[in-house]
Amino acid sequence: MDVRRRVGLNVRRAREAQEISQEELADRAGVHRTYISGVERGVRNPTVTVLEKIAKALKAKSSTLLD
């Protein structure tokens, strides 16, 4: 599986497990909602910096999003 797709699925699973919307995750991470949508769909390739922001917003380790 493509790494972008894998990261997207992991972000979506973590977000849904916390029962938060894409908009709320985007707010917490300091990015736009459409960016989160793109990451979850595997069409965006987040930088390490953005991946860290998303992980912190999800209270997760960045490595968890890459597994």
LINZIPE-V542899 format. One line per field, one symbol per residue. burial: + if it has 24 or more other C-alpha atoms within 12 Angstrom, else -. A space follows every 50 residues. Layout:
BEGIN
burial=???
END
This chain:
BEGIN
burial=---+++++++++-++------+--++-++-+---+++++++----+---+ ++++++++---+--+--
END
